[in-house]
Amino acid sequence: MFVILWEFEVKPGNRVGFQRAYGSFGAWVQLFRRDPRFRGTQLVHDPSRDDCYFTLDFWDSETAYHHFLTTNRQAYEELDTSLQDLTLKQRHVISFELDPKAFDA
């Protein structure tokens, strides 16, 4: 499984809107669901910083993610632009492969 971790600093007063747009049922997930190889998104709040959030996006593979970006570039950029007023900063932290067998107990 391929995971992409993003960090966001949310503009004061925009937490609810940000949570709606970036959460498990938000606009980003709706866009990503166009691809059957998308596995989900988790939104995580940093308890030490009120306006800091992380998203983890899960894909079958890095290839699947890049294929999605290629085939949905315009919609991705339009959504990114439409939501930019919710945040002060955003940055890609890391992308990595996760061994799904690591969760088998």
C-alpha positions as CSV (number, residue, x, y, z in Angstrom):
1,M,0.0,0.0,0.0
2,F,1.2,3.5,-0.9
3,V,0.7,6.3,1.7
4,I,1.0,10.1,1.2
5,L,1.3,12.2,4.3
6,W,0.4,16.0,4.1
7,E,0.6,18.6,6.8
8,F,-1.7,21.6,6.9
9,E,-1.8,24.8,8.9
10,V,-5.5,25.9,8.9
11,K,-6.4,29.6,8.8
12,P,-8.0,30.7,12.1
13,G,-11.8,30.3,11.9
14,N,-11.6,27.7,9.1
15,R,-11.3,24.4,11.1
16,V,-14.8,23.2,10.5
17,G,-14.6,23.9,6.7
18,F,-11.2,22.3,6.6
19,Q,-12.4,19.2,8.4
20,R,-15.4,18.9,6.0
21,A,-13.2,19.3,2.9
22,Y,-10.3,17.1,4.0
23,G,-12.1,14.5,6.1
24,S,-13.1,10.9,5.3
25,F,-16.2,12.1,3.3
26,G,-14.9,15.4,2.0
27,A,-14.3,16.8,-1.4
28,W,-10.9,15.3,-1.7
29,V,-12.1,11.8,-0.9
30,Q,-15.0,12.3,-3.4
31,L,-12.4,13.1,-6.1
32,F,-10.1,10.3,-5.2
33,R,-12.9,7.8,-5.3
34,R,-13.0,8.1,-9.1
35,D,-10.2,5.6,-9.0
36,P,-10.9,2.1,-7.7
37,R,-7.3,1.8,-6.4
38,F,-7.9,4.6,-3.8
39,R,-8.2,3.0,-0.4
40,G,-9.1,5.9,1.9
41,T,-8.0,9.0,3.7
42,Q,-7.5,9.7,7.4
43,L,-7.5,13.2,8.8
44,V,-5.5,13.6,12.0
45,H,-5.4,16.7,14.3
46,D,-2.2,17.6,16.0
47,P,-3.2,18.0,19.7
48,S,-0.2,20.2,20.4
49,R,-1.1,22.8,17.7
50,D,-4.7,23.8,17.3
51,D,-4.6,24.7,13.6
52,C,-2.4,21.8,12.5
53,Y,-3.7,18.7,10.7
54,F,-2.3,15.8,8.8
55,T,-3.9,13.7,6.1
56,L,-2.8,10.2,5.1
57,D,-4.0,9.1,1.7
58,F,-3.9,5.4,1.0
59,W,-3.5,3.9,-2.5
60,D,-2.9,0.4,-3.8
61,S,0.4,1.5,-5.2
62,E,2.5,4.5,-6.1
63,T,1.8,3.7,-9.8
64,A,-2.0,3.9,-9.0
65,Y,-1.6,7.3,-7.4
66,H,0.4,8.7,-10.2
67,H,-2.0,7.3,-12.8
68,F,-4.9,9.0,-10.9
69,L,-3.0,12.3,-10.9
70,T,-2.3,12.1,-14.7
71,T,-5.9,11.3,-15.6
72,N,-7.5,13.7,-13.1
73,R,-5.0,16.6,-13.3
74,Q,-7.5,19.4,-14.1
75,A,-10.1,18.3,-11.5
76,Y,-7.3,18.0,-8.9
77,E,-5.9,21.5,-9.6
78,E,-9.4,23.0,-9.6
79,L,-10.3,21.5,-6.2
80,D,-6.9,22.5,-4.8
81,T,-7.5,26.1,-5.9
82,S,-11.0,26.2,-4.6
83,L,-9.9,25.1,-1.1
84,Q,-6.7,27.1,-0.8
85,D,-8.4,29.8,1.3
86,L,-8.9,27.3,4.1
87,T,-5.1,27.0,4.9
88,L,-2.1,29.2,5.5
89,K,0.4,26.4,4.6
90,Q,0.4,22.9,3.3
91,R,3.3,20.6,2.6
92,H,4.0,17.1,1.5
93,V,5.8,15.5,4.4
94,I,6.6,12.0,3.0
95,S,5.3,9.2,0.8
96,F,6.1,5.6,1.5
97,E,5.1,2.0,0.9
98,L,3.4,0.3,3.8
99,D,3.5,-3.5,4.1
100,P,-0.2,-4.5,4.7
101,K,1.1,-7.7,6.3
102,A,2.5,-5.6,9.1
103,F,-1.1,-5.4,10.5
104,D,-1.7,-9.2,10.5
105,A,-1.7,-10.4,14.0
